Amino acid sequence: MRNPLSKNAFEEFSEEHSLVYSSRFEEDAHTVVRGVTLTTARKDEFLVQGNIEGQEVQLLQRQVSLHKPGSEMMVVKWAIMHLPLPKGTNLPHIFLDGNNRYHEDVYDAIFTKFHKLVLAPAPHETTFTAHYRIFTNPETIPQLPELLDERMLNKLSALGHHMDYELFENNAYVYLPGGATKNTQLNQMLSAARLLTSNFN
């Protein structure tokens, strides 16, 4: 069943930032939001697209059915914000898993199809890294101190530890586990997305 609070939040966010809102939409190359949660067993809704101060933004709510070996089927949900990065950025795959409701069970199930991602040591001793697990490819670990700027991580930490983040190639994603029911949550995701991409724009 669709949550009317979520629908209202996405509509309000789109109006506030003069974006295009679609409650239901046909998925194509221009609307699909990728990242680790992309699976055939998903349901996407409340698509918001457009430009905010020169930055392209996509936002939607995604529900996914996951099966972890030895456990029952899990139905999980995220609000996801996608910011395309400049062409040629070509970042390695990095996932920042916060200490939130999906901290281990959900992402451990998802990562079974991302065999190259390994748990990496913290690149800096910060409040952020005390609350996050960092996953990347082994060959990327030496680059993490440069890719994940200490000041940027501290600013992200000030927003809390309830969001997750992903960088890959020319893309940045912010995930809010459980989905969004308030416009304030979506604006906080936007603040986080701007911080996450500040080193790459």
C-alpha positions in Angstrom: 0.0 0.0 0.0 1.3 3.5 -0.9 2.1 5.7 2.0 0.3 9.1 1.5 2.8 10.8 3.8 5.7 9.7 1.5 3.7 10.9 -1.6 3.1 14.3 0.0 6.8 14.6 1.0 8.0 14.0 -2.5 5.4 16.3 -4.0 6.4 19.1 -1.5 10.1 18.7 -2.2 9.5 18.9 -6.0 7.4 22.1 -5.6 10.0 23.7 -3.3 12.8 23.1 -5.8 10.8 23.5 -9.0 11.4 19.9 -10.1 9.2 17.5 -12.1 7.2 15.0 -10.0 5.8 11.7 -11.3 3.8 9.5 -9.0 3.9 6.6 -11.4 6.2 6.4 -14.4 7.5 4.3 -17.2 11.1 3.3 -16.5 13.7 4.0 -19.2 17.3 5.0 -19.5 16.5 8.5 -18.3 14.5 7.5 -15.2 16.2 4.4 -13.9 18.2 5.0 -10.7 21.0 2.4 -10.4 23.4 1.7 -7.5 23.6 -1.3 -5.2 19.8 -1.5 -4.6 19.0 -1.9 -8.3 17.4 -5.3 -8.8 14.6 -6.9 -10.8 12.7 -7.5 -7.5 12.1 -3.8 -6.9 9.2 -1.3 -7.0 10.0 2.4 -7.6 7.6 5.3 -7.1 7.5 9.0 -6.5 10.1 10.0 -9.1 11.4 13.6 -8.8 13.8 14.9 -11.5 15.3 18.3 -12.4 18.0 20.8 -11.8 18.9 22.5 -8.5 21.4 25.3 -8.8 23.1 23.8 -11.8 23.1 20.2 -10.4 21.0 17.5 -12.0 19.0 15.5 -9.3 16.9 12.4 -9.3 14.9 11.2 -6.3 12.6 8.3 -5.8 11.4 5.8 -3.3 12.4 2.1 -3.8 11.1 -1.1 -2.3 13.1 -4.3 -2.7 12.5 -7.9 -1.8 15.7 -9.6 -0.6 16.5 -13.1 0.3 19.5 -13.8 2.6 20.6 -17.5 2.6 19.3 -19.1 5.8 16.7 -16.4 6.5 13.2 -15.4 5.4 12.5 -12.9 2.6 13.0 -9.3 3.6 11.0 -6.4 2.2 13.0 -3.2 2.6 12.6 0.4 1.4 14.8 3.5 0.8 14.4 7.0 -0.4 17.3 7.4 -2.9 18.8 10.6 -4.3 21.1 10.3 -7.3 23.4 13.1 -8.4 25.3 12.6 -11.7 28.9 13.8 -11.5 30.9 15.4 -14.3 31.8 13.2 -17.2 35.2 11.7 -16.7 35.0 11.6 -12.9 35.2 7.7 -13.1 35.3 7.0 -9.3 35.9 3.5 -8.0 33.1 1.8 -6.2 32.7 3.0 -2.6 29.8 2.3 -0.2 29.4 3.9 3.2 27.1 1.9 5.4 25.8 3.9 8.4 24.8 2.6 11.8 21.1 2.5 11.0 18.2 0.1 10.7 19.8 -1.7 7.7 23.3 -1.7 9.1 24.2 -5.3 8.5 21.5 -7.8 7.5 20.2 -5.9 4.5 23.5 -4.8 3.0 25.2 -8.1 3.8 22.4 -9.7 1.6 22.9 -7.1 -1.1 26.6 -7.4 -1.2 26.5 -11.1 -2.1 26.3 -9.9 -5.8 29.2 -7.5 -5.4 32.0 -9.9 -4.7 34.8 -7.3 -5.2 33.6 -5.1 -2.3 35.5 -5.7 0.9 35.3 -4.0 4.3 38.0 -1.3 4.3 39.9 0.3 7.2 38.8 3.9 8.0 40.9 6.4 6.0 40.7 8.9 8.9 40.0 8.8 12.6 36.8 10.8 12.6 33.3 10.8 14.2 32.0 9.7 10.8 34.2 6.6 10.5 33.4 5.6 14.1 29.8 5.1 12.9 30.2 3.8 9.4 31.5 0.7 7.6 33.3 1.5 4.4 33.3 -1.0 1.5 35.3 -0.8 -1.7 37.6 -2.8 -4.0 40.9 -3.8 -2.4 42.9 -1.8 -5.0 41.0 1.4 -4.0 41.9 1.2 -0.3 45.1 3.2 -0.6 43.2 6.0 -2.4 40.5 6.4 0.3 42.2 9.2 2.3 42.2 11.3 -0.8 38.8 10.3 -2.2 37.0 10.7 1.2 38.2 14.1 2.5 38.3 14.3 6.3 36.5 17.6 6.4 33.7 16.3 4.2 33.2 13.2 6.3 33.0 15.4 9.5 30.3 17.5 7.9 28.4 14.4 6.8 28.7 13.1 10.3 27.1 16.3 11.7 23.9 15.3 9.7 23.7 12.0 11.6 24.4 8.4 10.9 21.0 7.4 9.5 21.9 7.8 5.8 24.1 5.6 3.6 26.2 6.8 0.6 27.5 5.3 -2.6 30.0 6.5 -5.2 30.6 4.8 -8.5 32.0 6.0 -11.8 30.1 9.3 -12.5 27.4 8.8 -9.9 26.7 9.7 -6.2 23.8 8.2 -4.3 22.3 9.0 -0.9 20.1 6.4 0.7 17.6 6.9 3.5 16.7 3.5 4.9 13.0 3.0 5.6 12.0 5.7 3.0 11.0 9.3 3.6 7.7 10.6 5.0 8.7 14.3 5.4 10.1 17.0 3.2 12.7 17.8 5.8 14.2 14.3 5.4 14.5 14.9 1.6 16.1 18.3 2.1 18.6 16.7 4.5 19.4 14.1 1.8 20.0 17.0 -0.6 22.4 18.6 1.9 24.3 15.3 2.3 24.4 14.8 -1.5 26.0 18.2 -1.9 28.6 17.5 0.7 29.3 14.1 -0.7 29.9 15.5 -4.2 31.7 18.7 -3.2 35.2 17.2 -4.0 34.2 16.0 -7.4 32.2 18.8 -9.0 
